[in-house]
């Protein structure tokens, strides 16, 4: 495994006027240019997905659109990035916003889904669901329906030694709660994570 961290991340812009600007990430300086191209292509695709989710078939009604990104983890070969776009439509009561994320092991040259972070056969869905349910209760989060379970491939990102699960606006909570975000310490789930996977790597104390 080649050590190439931290990855250099630069900012690109998609703009259609002063009130419609989307900033999105691009990685540079990676030795394997084919892998660099693949990662950047996935980031660009996600950027377009977010724009389409907000614009849909009515681009003429969008009065304001802003997009940004955050590098949540850029160490130990694990790169985890979130992208968020918000838009206001003409005559809409309030704006709408979406959040998406991508997580890569840059050394292994692999993108990860949630299920791939855990040992095959481990009931990670039940384990994580119980931790999310506990946070909902402790934090007094109002949900539309009683919470039962996360999805098998629930949206997530990694921030240092934390797995962060999240939902979109209106998925499980009213708009006023914003994005329902549930941080889970890797040490609370260390027994079911893949040792050399992104969470296992982040759990190591150097």
Secondary structure in CASP SS format (residue, H / E / C, confidence):
PFRMAT SS
TARGET T0000
AUTHOR 0000-0000-0000
METHOD secondary structure of the structure
MODEL  1
X C 1.00
X C 1.00
X C 1.00
X C 1.00
X C 1.00
X C 1.00
X C 1.00
X E 1.00
X E 1.00
X E 1.00
X E 1.00
X E 1.00
X E 1.00
X E 1.00
X E 1.00
X C 1.00
X C 1.00
X C 1.00
X C 1.00
X E 1.00
X E 1.00
X E 1.00
X E 1.00
X E 1.00
X E 1.00
X E 1.00
X E 1.00
X E 1.00
X C 1.00
X C 1.00
X C 1.00
X C 1.00
X H 1.00
X H 1.00
X H 1.00
X H 1.00
X H 1.00
X H 1.00
X H 1.00
X H 1.00
X H 1.00
X H 1.00
X H 1.00
X H 1.00
X H 1.00
X H 1.00
X H 1.00
X H 1.00
X H 1.00
X H 1.00
X H 1.00
X H 1.00
X H 1.00
X H 1.00
X H 1.00
X C 1.00
X C 1.00
X C 1.00
X H 1.00
X H 1.00
X H 1.00
X E 1.00
X E 1.00
X E 1.00
X E 1.00
X E 1.00
X E 1.00
X E 1.00
X E 1.00
X E 1.00
X E 1.00
X E 1.00
X E 1.00
X E 1.00
X E 1.00
X C 1.00
X C 1.00
X E 1.00
X E 1.00
X E 1.00
X E 1.00
X E 1.00
X E 1.00
X E 1.00
X E 1.00
X E 1.00
X E 1.00
X E 1.00
X E 1.00
X C 1.00
X C 1.00
X C 1.00
X C 1.00
X C 1.00
X C 1.00
X E 1.00
X E 1.00
X E 1.00
X E 1.00
X E 1.00
X E 1.00
X E 1.00
X E 1.00
X E 1.00
X E 1.00
X C 1.00
X C 1.00
X C 1.00
X C 1.00
X E 1.00
X E 1.00
X C 1.00
X C 1.00
X H 1.00
X H 1.00
X H 1.00
X H 1.00
X E 1.00
X C 1.00
X C 1.00
X C 1.00
X C 1.00
X C 1.00
X H 1.00
X H 1.00
X H 1.00
X H 1.00
X H 1.00
X H 1.00
X H 1.00
X H 1.00
X H 1.00
X H 1.00
X H 1.00
X H 1.00
X H 1.00
X H 1.00
X H 1.00
X C 1.00
X C 1.00
X C 1.00
X C 1.00
X E 1.00
X C 1.00
X C 1.00
X C 1.00
X C 1.00
X C 1.00
X C 1.00
X C 1.00
X C 1.00
X C 1.00
X C 1.00
X C 1.00
X C 1.00
X E 1.00
X E 1.00
X E 1.00
X E 1.00
X C 1.00
X C 1.00
X E 1.00
X E 1.00
X E 1.00
X E 1.00
X E 1.00
X C 1.00
X C 1.00
X C 1.00
X C 1.00
X C 1.00
X C 1.00
X E 1.00
X C 1.00
X H 1.00
X H 1.00
X H 1.00
X C 1.00
X C 1.00
X C 1.00
X E 1.00
X E 1.00
X E 1.00
X E 1.00
X E 1.00
X H 1.00
X H 1.00
X H 1.00
X C 1.00
X H 1.00
X H 1.00
X H 1.00
X E 1.00
X C 1.00
X C 1.00
X C 1.00
X C 1.00
X H 1.00
X H 1.00
X H 1.00
X H 1.00
X H 1.00
X H 1.00
X C 1.00
X C 1.00
X C 1.00
END
